[in-house]
Amino acid sequence: MLYALADSLSALGRDAEAELYYRQLLRVNPTDVSAFLTYGDLLAKNRSRVSEAEEWYGKAHKTAPDDPVVRTRYADFLSSVGRLDDAVEQYEAAAELASDDHEIVVKTATTLRKAGRTFDSEKYYRWAVRLYPQDAASHSNLGAILHINNKLDEAERSYKNALRLQPDDATTLANLRKLKNVHHNHRHTVK
């Protein structure tokens, strides 16, 4: 009951009131991992309380180190405050713990890409395609990272796979056009 009330107040933006209920909840059950996470989420909304938020994500992590949800939520927080390397570490651990969770694998790939680790990112985008071969976005993302990694023929195949699943996707079409221009110019330069 307290939980639902705290979550509702938080969703309504009534954070000060929500905090009172979260604190009460944590007094009643001081080892409640989901309360640690939602209280961390609440504190993280306020930029001046980021270090407090991190303490609660840290408590959740210490209490349930093998829970991929805990790792992912902690990683989401780290990513939101620009700590990409730390976020990657948590996402990778989450992906190992939940190797069939497409969303976690994609978040790992995306954060690696943002961190500039494009070859590691490629590995996770390939994993995402294996997990969910009917997802056009996974093929398109793999195409984009292959494009960045200069694997142009493979990138083209991935874009085409994405377009088979979602023929009118503007981003994939634009990326494929860019790729063909690069490919075309590259072939002429080589000759």
C-alpha positions in Angstrom: 0.0 0.0 0.0 2.7 2.5 1.0 4.6 1.4 -2.1 1.7 2.2 -4.5 1.2 5.6 -2.8 4.9 6.5 -3.0 5.0 5.5 -6.7 1.9 7.4 -7.5 3.1 10.6 -5.7 6.5 10.2 -7.5 4.7 9.8 -10.9 2.7 13.0 -10.2 5.9 14.9 -9.5 5.1 15.2 -5.8 8.6 14.2 -4.9 8.8 15.6 -1.4 5.7 13.7 -0.3 6.8 10.5 -2.1 10.1 10.7 -0.3 8.4 10.6 3.1 6.6 7.4 2.1 9.7 5.8 0.6 11.6 6.6 3.9 8.8 5.0 5.9 8.8 2.0 3.6 12.6 1.6 4.1 12.2 1.8 7.9 9.6 -1.0 7.8 11.6 -3.1 5.4 15.3 -2.1 5.3 16.3 -4.8 2.8 13.7 -4.1 0.1 15.7 -4.0 -3.1 12.9 -2.6 -5.3 12.4 0.2 -2.7 16.1 1.0 -2.9 15.8 1.3 -6.7 12.7 3.4 -6.8 14.0 5.7 -4.0 17.2 6.0 -6.1 15.1 6.9 -9.1 13.3 9.6 -7.1 16.6 11.1 -5.8 18.2 10.9 -9.3 15.5 13.3 -10.7 17.1 16.0 -8.6 20.6 16.8 -9.9 21.8 18.0 -6.5 21.0 14.6 -5.0 22.8 12.3 -7.5 25.3 11.1 -4.9 22.5 10.1 -2.5 20.8 8.3 -5.4 23.9 6.4 -6.1 24.1 5.2 -2.5 20.7 3.6 -2.9 21.5 2.0 -6.2 24.7 0.8 -4.5 22.7 -0.7 -1.6 20.5 -2.6 -4.1 23.6 -3.8 -5.9 25.2 -5.1 -2.7 21.9 -6.8 -1.6 21.2 -8.4 -5.0 24.4 -8.5 -7.0 23.1 -11.3 -9.3 19.8 -9.5 -10.2 20.0 -8.3 -13.8 17.2 -5.7 -13.1 19.3 -4.2 -10.3 22.3 -4.0 -12.6 20.3 -2.5 -15.4 18.6 0.2 -13.3 22.0 1.1 -11.8 23.5 1.2 -15.3 20.5 3.4 -16.5 21.3 5.8 -13.7 25.1 5.8 -14.5 24.4 6.4 -18.1 22.0 9.3 -17.3 24.8 11.1 -15.4 27.3 10.6 -18.2 29.4 7.8 -16.5 29.4 5.6 -19.6 32.3 3.3 -18.7 30.7 2.5 -15.3 27.3 2.1 -17.0 28.9 -0.3 -19.6 30.3 -2.4 -16.8 26.9 -2.8 -15.2 25.1 -3.4 -18.5 27.6 -6.1 -19.5 27.2 -7.9 -16.1 23.4 -7.7 -16.6 23.6 -9.1 -20.1 25.7 -12.0 -18.8 23.1 -12.6 -16.1 20.1 -12.4 -18.5 21.6 -13.5 -21.8 18.2 -13.8 -23.5 17.0 -10.3 -22.5 17.0 -8.4 -25.8 16.4 -5.0 -24.2 19.5 -5.4 -21.9 21.7 -6.5 -24.8 20.6 -3.5 -26.9 21.2 -1.1 -24.0 24.7 -2.6 -23.6 25.4 -2.2 -27.3 24.1 1.4 -27.4 26.1 2.5 -24.4 29.3 0.9 -25.8 28.7 2.8 -29.0 28.2 6.1 -27.1 31.4 5.3 -25.2 33.2 5.0 -28.6 33.8 1.2 -28.2 32.4 0.4 -31.6 33.9 -3.1 -32.0 32.6 -4.2 -28.6 29.2 -2.6 -29.5 29.1 -4.6 -32.7 29.4 -7.9 -30.7 26.3 -6.9 -28.7 24.3 -5.7 -31.7 25.0 -9.1 -33.4 23.8 -10.7 -30.2 20.6 -8.6 -30.3 19.9 -9.8 -33.9 20.4 -13.4 -32.9 18.0 -13.0 -30.0 15.3 -11.2 -32.0 15.8 -11.7 -35.7 12.3 -10.3 -36.5 13.2 -6.9 -35.0 14.0 -4.4 -37.8 15.6 -2.0 -35.4 18.2 -4.6 -34.4 19.2 -5.2 -38.0 19.3 -1.4 -38.6 21.5 -0.8 -35.5 23.8 -3.7 -36.5 24.0 -2.1 -40.0 24.9 1.3 -38.5 27.7 -0.1 -36.3 29.1 -2.2 -39.1 29.0 0.9 -41.3 31.0 2.8 -38.6 33.4 -0.2 -38.3 33.9 0.0 -42.1 32.4 -3.5 -42.8 30.5 -2.1 -45.7 29.2 -5.2 -47.5 27.9 -6.7 -44.2 26.4 -3.3 -43.2 24.5 -3.2 -46.5 23.1 -6.7 -45.9 21.9 -5.7 -42.4 20.2 -2.6 -43.7 18.5 -4.7 -46.4 17.3 -7.2 -43.7 15.9 -4.3 -41.7 14.1 -3.0 -44.8 12.6 -6.4 -45.5 11.0 -6.3 -42.0 10.2 -2.5 -42.1 10.3 -1.3 -45.8 9.6 2.4 -45.2 12.0 3.1 -42.3 13.4 6.6 -43.0 16.6 6.2 -40.9 17.5 2.8 -42.5 16.8 4.1 -46.0 19.0 7.2 -45.3 21.8 5.1 -43.9 21.7 2.8 -46.9 21.9 5.7 -49.3 24.9 7.1 -47.4 26.5 3.7 -47.4 26.0 3.3 -51.2 27.6 6.7 -51.7 30.6 5.7 -49.6 30.9 2.3 -51.3 30.6 3.9 -54.8 33.2 6.5 -54.1 35.5 3.9 -52.4 35.3 1.6 -55.4 36.2 4.4 -57.8 39.1 5.5 -55.7 40.6 2.0 -55.5 40.6 1.5 -59.3 
